[in-house]
Amino acid sequence: MSIPSPASAPAPSKMSAALAKERLGAPAVGFFILAGVAPLTVTEGVVPSAFAATGLTSVPAAFLVVAAVLAVFVIGYLAMARRIPNAGAAYSFISQGLGKPAGVAGALVAVVAYNLLQVGLYGMIGPQLASFAADNFDVHLPWGVWAFGAWAVVTVLGLARVDLSGRVLGVLSVLELVVIATVTIRGLTHPAAGGVSFAALSPRSLHASSLGAVLAVAVLGFVGVEQGPVFSEEARDPQRTIPTATYISLAVIAAVYAAASWALVVHYGDQVVPTAQGPDGTGMLFAMAPGTVASIGRSLFLTSLLAAALAFHSAVGRYMWALGRERVLPAVMGTTGSTGAPRAASIVQSLLGAAAILMALGLHWDPVGQLFFWGGTTGGVGILLLLTATSAAVVRYFWTLPAGEPVWRRLVAPTAATVLLAVMAWLCIEHFDVLLNVAPGSLPTKILPGLFGIAAVVGAGWALVLKHRQPDAYAAIGLGSAAMAHSITTTAGTSTTPSAKTTRSTQ
């Protein structure tokens, strides 16, 4: 029994086990990546925080160093994505590289991390919308009301056709980049006393004693750049679309971050750190271009947050869909609605977002300081841990199946990336107090990173349970669309073992 082709398969008017095919080109995938990275949110929020938290002017160089490390990482990452197009991305790669228990562990780490990133954004969206409405329309409502309004928009768009979401994100991303470029040029053309200096862009400005803290902050700005392969099953030509979108997005992001942070150094001069540490720190970027540009920029800052929430909602929904398809999660999670979007996974993701907002309201959390900042920072560290494991999986996968890949792509670059990412992950954990802006050794620095240890242990343990109780489900872990074929043939009684061409082993 074979899987129906897209042309012969019934329209997914009720439920389907496949995502919508061939709806995303390279620009749309790139816009999902850019929206997840949220350039305006980073340049307006994270960059001043980097100057304030580290007390250093070498932030532009740190962004360039992190971008270089990620450029090495994506070489092997995308090579594996070409072989294994799977909405589960890192989950599938880890499963086929390091074994199925490690893959399920990585999947739960990814789900926890992306959920923290996505629900944390409501902690910033709510207060920002409340302030905007009060200042411009004299409408005064609690932040929770606005957070739920944004939640409703994300919920609706998360269930819509993926190409519709891509177009929405495309418009918002282009506008963000135009505003950032305008503000950056304005800052560079209005330097502080002493003129324009390129010192902050040089890696020599990074000193060993301060390297950990500044890199730990900078790496969080790139969280989301790894999302391209998540959309590989919906891309028109994943062999070309995903690499093109990823490389271009990474280059754009690196240039934007380095240029914007450098412009702050040039414009504020010796006062860049004191200004960042002062009450006007979060307004540093737009203060370089007062007037209409600043007004537009502040409005787009709101849409940037909303776009990031939608992008992360889409990413985590596809991870959960991939796990449902392979019966790691309940099978209903692996179904889609009439739009081709992962309906059940998207609804569950929305429910988690609503629960997070209600929890923050009920416990009287500071929405920005705790829900947004702690949630986003912790989620970013989780993604870095996930990328480190994925890079190690790429090395082992190509060590056993090297055919057709040059040694640079299958061994040298992934090995170097694994070492570099592991160092950066260690730096983030070591300087977690700096990232959270809390006292060293305080409870949050222990509990929040520990969430990923718990997720990994639960995931690996659940994989072992499946191995003994549901061996067919265990055998299909990490196979992607091949898991459907395995499930169908198993049901038909024709086979219980996946083809050797679709999996390395049932590790």
C-alpha positions in Angstrom: 0.0 0.0 0.0 1.4 3.4 -1.0 0.9 6.9 0.2 -1.4 8.9 -2.2 0.3 11.5 -4.2 -0.6 15.1 -3.5 -2.6 15.2 -6.7 -4.6 12.1 -5.9 -5.0 12.6 -2.2 -8.3 14.0 -1.0 -8.4 17.6 -0.1 -7.8 18.1 3.6 -11.3 19.3 4.2 -11.4 17.6 7.6 -8.0 16.4 8.7 -4.8 15.4 7.0 -1.5 13.9 8.1 0.6 16.1 5.8 1.4 19.8 5.8 0.5 21.8 2.7 3.0 21.3 0.0 4.9 23.8 -2.1 3.4 26.9 -0.6 6.6 28.6 0.5 9.4 30.0 -1.7 12.8 31.3 -0.4 11.4 34.8 0.4 8.6 33.5 2.5 10.9 31.1 4.5 13.3 34.0 4.9 10.6 36.2 6.3 9.6 33.5 8.8 13.3 33.4 9.9 13.5 37.2 10.1 10.3 37.5 12.0 11.5 34.9 14.5 14.8 36.7 15.0 12.8 40.0 15.3 15.5 42.5 14.2 13.7 45.5 15.5 13.0 43.9 18.9 16.7 43.0 19.2 18.1 46.3 18.0 15.7 48.3 20.2 15.8 46.0 23.2 18.6 43.5 23.3 21.4 45.7 22.0 21.0 48.5 24.6 20.7 45.7 27.2 24.0 44.2 26.0 25.8 47.5 26.5 24.1 48.0 29.9 24.7 44.4 31.2 28.3 44.0 30.1 29.5 47.6 30.4 31.4 47.1 27.1 31.5 48.8 23.7 32.5 45.6 21.9 28.9 44.5 21.3 29.2 45.0 17.5 32.2 42.7 17.3 30.4 40.1 19.4 27.5 40.0 16.9 30.0 39.5 14.1 31.7 36.7 16.0 28.5 34.9 16.7 27.4 35.3 13.1 30.6 33.7 12.0 30.1 30.7 14.3 26.5 30.3 13.1 27.7 30.5 9.4 30.0 27.5 10.1 27.1 25.7 11.9 24.6 26.0 9.0 27.0 24.4 6.5 26.5 20.9 8.1 23.0 21.7 9.3 21.7 22.5 5.8 23.6 19.6 4.3 21.7 17.3 6.6 18.5 19.2 5.9 18.9 18.4 2.2 19.0 14.7 3.0 16.3 14.8 5.7 13.5 17.3 4.9 11.5 17.2 8.1 9.3 19.7 9.9 10.9 18.4 13.1 14.3 19.6 11.9 16.7 19.3 14.8 14.6 16.6 16.4 14.9 14.4 13.3 18.6 15.2 12.8 19.5 14.3 16.4 17.4 11.1 16.1 19.3 9.9 13.0 22.6 11.2 14.2 22.8 10.5 18.0 20.0 8.0 18.4 16.2 8.0 19.0 16.3 8.6 22.8 18.5 11.6 22.2 16.2 12.8 19.4 13.1 12.7 21.5 15.1 14.5 24.3 16.1 17.2 21.8 12.5 17.5 20.6 11.1 18.2 24.1 14.0 20.7 24.7 12.9 22.4 21.4 9.3 22.4 22.4 10.0 23.9 25.8 12.5 26.5 24.4 10.2 27.7 21.6 7.2 27.8 23.9 9.2 30.0 26.4 10.2 32.3 23.5 6.6 32.5 22.1 4.6 32.9 25.3 7.3 35.2 26.8 6.6 37.7 24.0 3.1 38.4 25.3 4.8 39.8 28.4 6.2 42.6 26.2 3.4 42.9 23.7 0.7 43.6 26.4 2.4 46.4 28.2 3.7 48.0 25.0 0.2 48.0 23.5 -1.3 49.3 26.7 1.2 52.2 26.7 0.7 52.9 23.0 -3.1 53.0 23.4 -2.9 55.2 26.4 -0.5 57.7 24.9 -2.1 58.0 21.5 -5.8 57.2 22.0 -6.3 57.9 25.7 -7.5 54.2 26.1 -6.5 52.8 29.4 -6.8 49.0 29.7 -4.7 46.4 31.7 -1.8 44.8 29.9 -3.5 41.4 30.0 -6.3 42.6 27.8 -3.9 43.7 25.1 -1.9 40.5 25.5 -5.0 38.5 24.9 -5.8 40.6 21.9 -2.4 39.8 20.4 -2.9 36.2 21.4 -6.1 36.1 19.4 -4.4 37.4 16.3 -1.6 34.9 16.5 -4.1 32.1 17.1 -6.1 33.0 14.0 -3.0 33.4 11.8 -1.5 30.2 13.2 -4.4 28.3 11.8 -4.4 30.1 8.4 -2.6 29.1 5.3 1.2 29.2 5.9 1.7 31.4 2.8 -0.7 34.0 4.1 1.3 34.1 7.3 4.4 34.4 5.2 3.1 37.4 3.3 2.1 39.2 6.6 5.5 38.5 8.0 7.1 39.7 4.7 5.5 43.1 4.8 6.4 43.6 8.5 10.0 42.4 8.1 10.7 44.7 5.2 9.3 47.7 7.0 11.4 46.8 10.1 14.6 46.6 8.1 14.0 49.9 6.3 13.4 51.7 9.6 16.6 50.1 11.2 18.6 51.1 8.2 17.3 54.6 8.3 18.1 55.0 12.0 21.5 53.4 11.6 22.5 55.8 8.8 21.3 58.8 10.8 23.4 57.7 13.8 26.5 57.1 11.8 26.2 60.5 10.1 25.8 62.3 13.4 28.8 61.0 15.4 29.8 62.1 18.9 32.9 64.1 19.5 35.9 62.4 18.0 34.3 61.2 14.8 33.7 57.7 13.4 35.8 54.9 14.9 35.8 51.3 13.6 37.3 49.9 16.8 34.0 48.4 18.1 33.8 46.3 15.0 37.1 44.6 15.5 37.3 41.2 17.2 40.4 42.7 19.0 38.0 44.7 21.1 36.8 41.5 22.7 38.9 40.7 25.8 39.1 37.2 27.4 37.9 38.6 30.8 34.6 39.9 29.3 34.2 37.5 26.3 31.7 35.2 28.0 29.2 37.9 29.1 29.2 39.8 25.8 28.9 36.7 23.6 26.2 35.2 25.8 24.1 38.3 25.3 24.9 38.6 21.6 24.0 35.0 20.8 20.4 35.5 22.0 19.9 38.0 19.2 20.2 35.2 16.6 17.7 32.8 18.1 15.3 31.9 15.2 17.9 31.8 12.4 17.8 28.0 12.6 14.1 27.8 11.7 14.4 27.3 7.9 14.4 23.5 7.9 11.2 23.5 10.0 9.4 24.6 6.8 11.2 22.2 4.5 8.1 20.1 3.9 6.1 23.2 2.8 8.8 24.7 0.6 8.5 24.6 -3.2 12.1 23.4 -3.6 13.5 22.5 -0.2 16.9 21.6 -1.7 17.4 25.2 -2.8 14.8 27.2 -0.9 15.9 26.4 2.6 19.7 27.0 2.2 19.0 30.2 0.2 16.6 31.6 2.8 18.9 30.6 5.7 22.2 32.1 4.3 20.6 35.3 3.2 18.7 35.8 6.4 21.9 35.1 8.5 23.9 37.6 6.4 21.1 40.3 6.7 20.7 39.8 10.4 24.5 40.0 11.1 24.8 43.1 9.0 21.8 44.8 10.7 22.9 44.0 14.2 26.5 44.9 13.7 25.7 48.2 11.9 23.0 49.2 14.4 25.1 48.6 17.5 28.1 50.2 15.9 25.9 53.3 15.1 25.0 53.5 18.8 28.7 53.5 19.7 29.5 56.2 17.0 26.6 58.4 17.9 26.8 58.2 21.7 30.6 57.9 21.9 31.9 57.5 25.5 28.4 57.8 26.8 27.0 54.7 25.1 27.3 52.5 28.2 26.1 55.1 30.7 23.2 55.9 28.5 22.3 52.3 28.1 22.4 51.8 31.8 20.2 54.9 32.4 16.4 55.3 32.3 16.5 56.2 28.6 18.4 53.0 27.6 15.5 51.3 25.8 15.0 54.4 23.7 18.5 54.8 22.5 18.0 53.5 19.0 15.1 55.7 18.0 16.6 58.7 19.8 19.2 58.8 17.0 16.5 59.7 14.5 13.8 61.8 16.3 10.6 62.7 14.6 8.6 60.8 12.0 11.1 57.9 11.7 11.2 57.4 15.4 7.4 57.5 15.6 7.1 54.9 12.8 9.8 52.8 14.4 8.0 52.7 17.8 4.8 51.5 16.0 6.8 48.8 14.1 8.3 47.7 17.4 4.9 46.5 18.3 4.3 44.7 15.0 7.9 43.2 15.4 6.8 41.6 18.6 3.6 40.3 17.1 5.5 38.9 14.1 8.0 37.1 16.3 5.2 35.6 18.3 3.6 34.3 15.1 6.9 32.9 13.8 7.6 31.0 17.0 4.0 29.8 17.2 4.4 28.4 13.7 7.8 26.8 14.5 6.8 25.1 17.7 3.5 24.0 16.1 5.4 22.2 13.4 7.7 20.5 15.9 4.7 19.2 17.8 3.1 18.2 14.6 6.2 16.2 13.6 6.1 14.4 17.0 2.4 13.6 16.6 2.9 12.3 13.1 5.5 9.9 14.4 3.3 9.0 17.5 5.8 10.3 20.0 3.0 12.7 21.0 -0.7 11.7 20.6 -1.5 11.0 16.9 -4.0 13.9 16.7 -1.1 16.3 17.1 0.1 15.1 13.7 -2.9 16.2 11.7 -3.7 19.4 9.8 -6.8 21.3 9.0 -8.3 22.5 5.7 -5.6 25.2 5.4 -2.8 22.7 5.6 -1.6 24.1 8.9 -1.0 21.8 11.9 -4.4 22.5 13.5 -4.3 20.4 16.7 -0.7 21.4 17.5 -1.5 25.1 16.8 -4.5 25.0 19.1 -2.5 23.4 21.9 0.2 26.0 21.4 -2.5 28.7 21.7 -3.8 27.2 24.9 -0.3 27.2 26.4 0.0 30.9 25.5 -3.3 31.7 27.2 -2.3 29.7 30.3 1.0 31.7 30.5 -0.8 35.0 30.3 -3.3 33.9 33.0 -0.5 32.6 35.2 1.4 35.9 34.9 -1.7 37.8 35.8 -2.7 35.5 38.7 0.8 35.5 40.2 1.2 39.2 39.7 4.4 38.8 37.7 6.2 41.7 36.2 5.2 41.0 32.5 8.4 42.5 31.0 10.9 41.5 33.6 9.7 38.0 34.3 7.4 36.7 31.5 9.2 38.4 28.6 12.8 38.8 29.7 13.3 35.6 31.8 11.2 33.6 29.4 12.9 34.8 26.2 16.4 34.6 27.7 15.8 31.0 28.9 14.3 30.0 25.7 17.2 31.4 23.8 19.7 29.4 25.9 17.6 26.3 25.2 17.8 26.8 21.5 21.6 27.2 21.8 21.8 23.9 23.6 19.6 22.3 20.9 21.9 23.6 18.1 24.9 22.2 19.9 23.4 18.7 20.1 22.3 19.0 16.5 25.8 19.9 15.3 27.1 16.9 17.1 24.5 14.8 15.4 25.5 16.1 12.0 29.1 15.0 12.7 28.1 11.5 13.6 25.5 11.1 10.9 28.0 12.0 8.1 30.7 10.0 9.8 28.6 6.9 9.1 27.0 8.0 5.8 29.5 10.3 4.1 28.6 9.6 0.5 28.2 12.6 -1.7 29.3 15.2 0.8 32.7 16.9 0.7 34.8 16.6 3.8 34.5 20.3 4.6 30.7 20.1 4.7 30.3 16.7 6.5 33.2 16.8 9.0 35.3 19.9 9.3 32.6 22.6 9.5 30.2 20.5 11.8 33.1 19.6 14.1 34.3 23.1 14.5 30.7 24.3 15.0 30.1 21.7 17.7 33.1 22.9 19.7 32.3 26.6 19.2 28.6 26.2 20.0 29.4 24.1 23.1 31.7 26.8 24.4 29.1 29.5 23.7 26.4 27.3 25.5 28.7 26.9 28.5 29.3 30.7 28.5 25.6 31.3 28.6 25.1 29.0 31.5 28.1 30.4 33.3 26.8 33.9 32.9 23.1 33.2 33.3 22.9 35.8 36.1 24.1 38.4 33.6 21.5 37.3 31.1 18.7 37.5 33.6 20.1 40.5 35.4 19.9 38.8 38.8 22.3 38.0 41.6 24.8 35.2 41.0 23.7 31.9 42.4 20.1 33.1 42.8 17.2 30.6 42.4 16.2 31.6 38.8 19.8 30.9 37.6 19.3 27.3 38.8 15.6 26.6 38.1 15.3 28.0 34.6 18.3 26.3 32.9 17.2 23.1 34.8 14.0 23.0 32.8 15.9 21.7 29.8 17.6 19.0 31.8 14.2 17.9 33.0 12.8 18.0 29.4 15.8 16.0 28.1 15.4 13.3 30.8 11.7 13.0 30.2 12.1 12.8 26.4 14.8 10.1 26.6 12.8 8.2 29.1 9.7 8.4 27.0 11.6 7.1 24.0 12.7 4.1 25.9 9.1 3.4 27.0 8.0 3.5 23.4 10.8 1.1 22.5 9.4 -1.5 24.8 5.6 -0.7 24.6 5.2 0.6 21.0 8.2 -0.7 19.0 6.6 0.5 15.7 6.3 4.0 16.9 9.9 3.8 18.2 11.2 2.6 14.9 9.5 5.5 13.1 11.1 8.2 15.3 13.0 10.8 13.2 11.9 9.4 9.8 9.6 12.2 8.9 7.4 11.4 5.9 8.9 8.0 5.8 7.2 7.4 9.2 3.9 7.6 7.4 4.9 5.0 5.0 6.1 2.8 7.8 2.9 3.3 9.7 0.8 2.5 6.7 2.7 -0.6 5.7 2.6 -1.8 9.3 -1.2 -1.4 9.5 -1.5 -3.3 6.2 0.6 -6.1 7.6 3.2 -5.9 4.8 6.1 -4.7 6.9 7.2 -3.8 10.3 10.7 -2.6 9.6 11.6 0.7 7.9 13.6 0.6 4.8 17.3 0.8 5.3 17.3 3.8 2.8 15.2 5.8 5.2 16.9 5.2 8.5 20.3 4.3 9.7 19.0 2.0 12.5 16.4 1.7 15.2 18.9 3.0 17.8 
